[in-house]
Amino acid sequence: MTALDDLPLVNSFIGLDLKTGSFVIAAIGIVHPLTYGCSFFMPISYLLVTVWILLALYFAASCLLFFGVFYSDALLIAIYIWYSLIFVVLMVMLMTLLALVFTSRKQKSRVLIVIMGMIWYIMTIYFIVVANSHRRTLTDDNSTIINETQLVGDGFLMQDESKIVLRN
């Protein structure tokens, strides 16, 4: 049991099953960092560089989610979930700093964009819950396979997803 098991569970992602929903979330996570490309034309700052680094890592984590869902690998999905939890907290904090900076400069349009970004990152928490629910279905399936172990003679007959292995 991990700390991720304490997160709430959902049965679907906007009417889609959890596997398809996780694929959609991975696709959104892969495309999402590309939307920050317009920030290349802003004056560079440490805050902006930090956001770029976090987004590059989020892109990599979303790729891990995609492959984790494709290959039914709960570990890759768990890596995405852990990084996304950290990412959401950091991005909301950075967006708050950006909102303060833009407010002090009286740039109302940028403040509105930052507030929309904060709402997006808060919505990302739902994405994390969906991915975690899919991970839980994978780990529950694996635990039932392990529980179907039968004792035969001196060894264990253990049923894997695709083969039966005799262990001594």
SERO-4910 file (N, C-alpha, C, O; in steps of 0.05 Angstrom, whole numbers):
BEGIN
 pado doro    nc1    nc2    nc3   cac1   cac2   cac3    cc1    cc2    cc3    oc1    oc2    oc3
  Met    A     17    -24      0      0      0      0     18     25      0     37     27     15
  Thr    A     11     44    -17     27     68    -19      9     92    -12    -15     89     -8
  Ala    A     21    115    -11      6    139     -5    -14    145    -28    -34    159    -24
  Leu    A     -8    136    -52    -26    141    -75    -52    126    -71    -73    133    -83
  Asp    A    -52    105    -55    -77     90    -51    -98    105    -35   -121     98    -34
  Asp    A    -89    127    -22   -107    143     -6   -121    165    -22   -140    178    -13
  Leu    A   -113    168    -48   -127    188    -65   -155    177    -72   -159    153    -73
  Pro    A   -173    195    -77   -200    186    -84   -200    171   -111   -182    174   -127
  Leu    A   -221    155   -115   -224    139   -140   -247    149   -156   -267    158   -144
  Val    A   -245    147   -182   -268    153   -200   -272    129   -218   -254    113   -221
  Asn    A   -295    127   -230   -301    105   -248   -298    111   -277   -295     93   -293
  Ser    A   -297    137   -284   -294    144   -312   -282    172   -314   -280    187   -294
  Phe    A   -274    179   -338   -264    205   -345   -283    218   -364   -282    212   -388
  Ile    A   -300    235   -355   -320    249   -371   -335    230   -389   -339    235   -413
  Gly    A   -344    207   -377   -359    187   -392   -343    166   -406   -354    147   -416
  Leu    A   -316    169   -408   -299    150   -420   -288    131   -399   -287    137   -375
  Asp    A   -281    107   -408   -269     88   -388   -241     99   -380   -230    117   -392
  Leu    A   -231     88   -358   -206     99   -346   -182     97   -364   -165    115   -365
  Lys    A   -180     75   -380   -157     72   -398   -158     93   -420   -137    105   -425
  Thr    A   -180     96   -432   -183    117   -453   -179    145   -442   -166    161   -454
  Gly    A   -190    149   -418   -187    175   -405   -157    181   -399   -148    203   -401
  Ser    A   -143    160   -391   -114    164   -385    -99    170   -410    -80    185   -410
  Phe    A   -107    157   -433    -94    164   -458   -100    193   -466    -81    207   -475
  Val    A   -124    203   -461   -131    231   -467   -114    249   -449   -104    270   -459
  Ile    A   -112    242   -424    -96    259   -405    -67    259   -414    -54    280   -413
  Ala    A    -56    236   -423    -28    236   -432    -25    253   -457     -5    268   -460
  Ala    A    -44    253   -475    -43    269   -500    -44    299   -492    -29    315   -503
  Ile    A    -62    306   -474    -63    334   -465    -37    342   -452    -27    364   -456
  Gly    A    -26    324   -436      0    330   -422     23    332   -441     42    347   -435
  Ile    A     21    319   -464     43    321   -484     40    348   -500     60    360   -506
  Val    A     15    356   -506     10    380   -521     13    405   -503     21    426   -512
  His    A      5    403   -478      4    426   -460     30    442   -458     29    466   -460
  Pro    A     54    429   -456     79    445   -454     84    461   -480     98    482   -479
  Leu    A     73    452   -502     78    467   -527     64    494   -527     71    512   -543
  Thr    A     43    497   -511     29    523   -510     46    545   -497     39    568   -500
  Tyr    A     67    537   -484     85    558   -472    106    568   -492    123    583   -484
  Gly    A    104    559   -517    123    568   -537    122    598   -541    143    610   -548
  Cys    A     99    610   -538     97    639   -542    112    654   -521    118    678   -524
  Ser    A    119    641   -499    134    655   -478    164    658   -485    179    671   -470
  Phe    A    172    647   -508    200    651   -516    205    679   -524    228    688   -525
  Phe    A    184    694   -530    187    721   -540    186    742   -517    187    766   -521
  Met    A    183    732   -492    183    749   -469    211    753   -459    228    736   -464
  Pro    A    217    774   -445    243    777   -433    248    754   -413    231    747   -397
  Ile    A    272    743   -415    278    719   -399    282    727   -370    293    747   -363
  Ser    A    272    709   -352    275    713   -324    278    686   -311    273    665   -324
  Tyr    A    288    685   -286    291    660   -272    264    646   -269    263    621   -270
  Leu    A    243    661   -265    217    649   -262    208    635   -287    197    613   -286
  Leu    A    213    648   -310    205    636   -335    222    611   -342    211    591   -352
  Val    A    247    612   -336    264    589   -341    256    565   -323    256    542   -331
  Thr    A    248    571   -298    238    551   -280    213    538   -291    210    513   -290
  Val    A    195    554   -301    170    543   -313    177    526   -337    165    504   -340
  Trp    A    196    534   -354    203    518   -377    215    491   -369    208    470   -380
  Ile    A    231    490   -348    243    465   -338    221    447   -327    221    423   -333
  Leu    A    203    458   -312    181    442   -301    163    431   -323    154    408   -322
  Leu    A    159    447   -344    142    438   -366    156    416   -382    143    398   -392
  Ala    A    182    418   -386    197    397   -400    195    371   -385    192    349   -397
  Leu    A    197    372   -359    195    348   -342    166    337   -343    162    313   -342
  Tyr    A    146    355   -344    118    347   -346    113    333   -372     98    314   -374
  Phe    A    125    343   -394    124    330   -420    134    301   -418    122    283   -428
  Ala    A    157    298   -405    169    271   -402    151    253   -385    147    230   -391
  Ala    A    140    264   -364    122    249   -347     97    241   -362     86    219   -358
  Ser    A     87    258   -379     63    251   -395     69    229   -415     52    213   -421
  Cys    A     94    230   -426    102    208   -444    103    181   -428     95    160   -438
  Leu    A    113    183   -403    113    159   -386     84    149   -381     79    125   -381
  Leu    A     66    168   -377     38    160   -373     27    146   -398     14    125   -396
  Phe    A     33    157   -421     24    145   -446     34    116   -449     19     98   -454
  Phe    A     60    112   -444     71     85   -447     62     67   -424     59     43   -428
  Gly    A     58     78   -400     47     63   -378     20     53   -383     13     30   -376
  Val    A      3     69   -395    -24     60   -402    -23     40   -425    -38     20   -425
  Phe    A     -7     46   -445     -5     28   -468      5      0   -460     -7    -20   -470
  Tyr    A     25     -1   -443     36    -27   -435     25    -37   -408     34    -58   -398
  Ser    A      5    -24   -397     -7    -31   -371     13    -33   -349     13    -53   -334
  Asp    A     31    -14   -348     52    -13   -328     45      7   -306     45     31   -310
  Ala    A     38     -3   -283     29     14   -260     52     31   -250     47     53   -240
  Leu    A     77     22   -253    100     38   -243    103     64   -259    107     85   -247
  Leu    A    101     62   -285    104     86   -302     81    106   -296     85    130   -296
  Ile    A     57     95   -292     35    113   -285     39    126   -258     32    149   -254
  Ala    A     50    111   -239     56    122   -212     77    144   -214     75    164   -199
  Ile    A     96    141   -231    117    162   -234    103    188   -245    109    209   -235
  Tyr    A     85    185   -264     70    208   -274     54    221   -251     54    245   -249
  Ile    A     41    205   -236     24    216   -214     40    231   -194     33    253   -186
  Trp    A     63    219   -185     80    233   -165     90    259   -176     90    280   -163
  Tyr    A    101    259   -201    111    284   -212     89    304   -216     93    328   -211
  Ser    A     65    295   -225     43    314   -229     34    327   -203     27    351   -203
  Leu    A     34    312   -182     27    324   -156     47    346   -148     38    368   -140
  Ile    A     72    341   -152     93    362   -146     90    385   -166     91    408   -159
  Phe    A     86    378   -192     83    398   -213     60    417   -208     63    441   -211
  Val    A     37    406   -200     13    423   -196     18    443   -173     11    467   -176
  Val    A     30    433   -152     35    451   -129     54    473   -137     49    497   -131
  Leu    A     76    466   -150     96    486   -158     84    506   -179     89    530   -177
  Met    A     69    496   -198     58    514   -218     38    533   -207     36    556   -215
  Val    A     21    524   -188      2    542   -176     17    564   -160      9    587   -160
  Met    A     39    556   -146     55    576   -132     68    595   -152     68    620   -147
  Leu    A     79    585   -174     92    603   -193     71    621   -207     77    644   -213
  Met    A     48    610   -212     26    627   -224     18    649   -205     11    671   -214
  Thr    A     18    642   -180     11    663   -160     32    685   -160     25    709   -159
  Leu    A     57    677   -162     79    697   -164     76    714   -189     79    739   -189
  Leu    A     70    701   -212     66    716   -237     42    735   -234     43    757   -244
  Ala    A     21    726   -222     -2    743   -218      5    768   -202     -4    790   -207
  Leu    A     21    764   -181     30    787   -165     47    806   -181     45    830   -179
  Val    A     66    795   -197     83    812   -213     67    828   -233     71    852   -236
  Phe    A     49    814   -247     33    828   -268     13    848   -256      7    868   -268
  Thr    A      4    842   -231    -14    861   -218      2    886   -210     -9    908   -213
  Ser    A     26    882   -201     42    906   -193     49    923   -218     54    947   -215
  Arg    A     51    910   -241     56    925   -266     31    935   -279     32    948   -300
  Lys    A      8    929   -267    -19    937   -277    -24    927   -305    -34    941   -322
  Gln    A    -17    901   -310    -22    887   -335    -46    869   -332    -43    845   -327
  Lys    A    -70    880   -335    -95    866   -329    -99    841   -347   -108    820   -337
  Ser    A    -92    843   -372    -96    820   -390    -79    797   -382    -87    774   -383
  Arg    A    -54    802   -374    -36    780   -366    -45    768   -339    -42    744   -335
  Val    A    -57    785   -322    -67    774   -296    -90    755   -302    -92    734   -289
  Leu    A   -107    762   -321   -130    744   -328   -119    717   -339   -130    696   -333
  Ile    A    -99    719   -356    -88    694   -368    -75    677   -346    -78    653   -346
  Val    A    -62    690   -327    -50    675   -305    -72    662   -287    -68    639   -278
  Ile    A    -93    676   -283   -115    664   -267   -127    640   -282   -134    620   -269
  Met    A   -130    642   -308   -139    619   -323   -120    596   -321   -128    573   -320
  Gly    A    -94    602   -321    -74    581   -317    -76    568   -290    -72    544   -288
  Met    A    -81    584   -270    -84    572   -243   -109    554   -242   -107    532   -229
  Ile    A   -130    561   -255   -154    544   -256   -147    518   -271   -156    496   -264
  Trp    A   -132    520   -293   -123    497   -308   -107    477   -290   -112    453   -291
  Tyr    A    -89    488   -275    -72    471   -258    -88    459   -235    -82    437   -226
  Ile    A   -108    473   -226   -125    461   -205   -142    439   -218   -148    419   -205
  Met    A   -150    442   -243   -165    421   -257   -147    397   -262   -157    374   -265
  Thr    A   -121    401   -264   -102    379   -268   -104    359   -245    -97    336   -248
  Ile    A   -113    368   -222   -116    349   -199   -136    327   -207   -132    304   -199
  Tyr    A   -157    334   -222   -176    314   -231   -162    294   -250   -167    270   -249
  Phe    A   -144    304   -267   -129    286   -285   -112    266   -268   -110    242   -275
  Ile    A   -100    276   -246    -84    259   -229   -102    237   -217    -94    214   -215
  Val    A   -126    245   -208   -144    225   -196   -152    204   -216   -154    180   -209
  Val    A   -157    212   -241   -165    192   -262   -142    173   -267   -146    149   -268
  Ala    A   -118    184   -270    -94    167   -276    -90    148   -252    -83    125   -256
  Asn    A    -93    158   -228    -89    141   -204   -111    119   -203   -105     97   -195
  Ser    A   -135    125   -210   -156    105   -211   -150     83   -231   -154     60   -226
  His    A   -139     91   -254   -130     71   -273   -107     54   -263   -107     30   -266
  Arg    A    -88     67   -249    -66     52   -237    -77     32   -217    -67     10   -215
  Arg    A    -96     41   -201   -108     23   -181   -121     -1   -193   -119    -24   -183
  Thr    A   -134      2   -216   -147    -21   -229   -125    -40   -239   -129    -64   -238
  Leu    A   -102    -29   -248    -80    -47   -257    -68    -62   -233    -63    -86   -236
  Thr    A    -64    -48   -211    -52    -62   -188    -71    -81   -176    -63   -102   -165
  Asp    A    -97    -75   -176   -117    -94   -166   -118   -119   -183   -121   -142   -173
  Asp    A   -115   -116   -210   -115   -139   -228    -90   -156   -223    -92   -181   -222
  Asn    A    -67   -143   -218    -42   -158   -213    -44   -173   -186    -34   -195   -184
  Ser    A    -56   -161   -166    -58   -174   -140    -76   -198   -141    -72   -218   -127
  Thr    A    -97   -198   -158   -114   -221   -161   -100   -244   -175   -104   -267   -169
  Ile    A    -82   -236   -194    -66   -257   -207    -47   -270   -188    -44   -294   -188
  Ile    A    -34   -254   -171    -16   -265   -151    -31   -282   -130    -20   -302   -121
  Asn    A    -55   -274   -123    -71   -289   -104    -81   -316   -115    -89   -333    -99
  Glu    A    -80   -320   -141    -88   -345   -153    -66   -365   -154    -67   -384   -170
  Thr    A    -45   -362   -138    -23   -381   -137    -32   -407   -124    -45   -407   -103
  Gln    A    -24   -429   -136    -31   -455   -125     -6   -471   -118     14   -469   -132
  Leu    A     -7   -486    -97     15   -502    -88     14   -529   -103     -7   -543   -101
  Val    A     35   -537   -117     36   -563   -131     62   -576   -124     83   -566   -131
  Gly    A     61   -599   -110     85   -614   -103    104   -597    -86     96   -586    -65
  Asp    A    129   -596    -94    149   -581    -80    151   -552    -89    165   -536    -76
  Gly    A    138   -545   -110    141   -518   -121    114   -503   -122     94   -514   -114
  Phe    A    115   -479   -131     91   -463   -134     84   -461   -163    102   -455   -180
  Leu    A     60   -465   -169     50   -460   -196     39   -432   -197     17   -427   -185
  Met    A     53   -414   -209     44   -386   -208     35   -377   -236     50   -380   -256
  Gln    A     12   -367   -237      0   -359   -263      6   -330   -268     -2   -312   -253
  Asp    A     21   -325   -290     26   -298   -298      6   -291   -320    -11   -307   -327
  Glu    A      6   -266   -330    -13   -258   -349    -12   -274   -375    -33   -279   -387
  Ser    A     11   -283   -383     13   -297   -408     25   -325   -407     24   -340   -426
  Lys    A     36   -333   -384     49   -359   -382     46   -370   -354     40   -356   -335
  Ile    A     51   -395   -352     50   -409   -326     79   -417   -320     92   -430   -336
  Val    A     89   -410   -296    116   -415   -289    117   -434   -264    102   -429   -245
  Leu    A    133   -454   -265    137   -472   -242    162   -463   -227    183   -463   -239
  Arg    A    158   -456   -202    181   -447   -186    186   -467   -164    168   -478   -152
  Asn    A    211   -470   -157    219   -488   -135    228   -472   -111    235   -483    -91
***
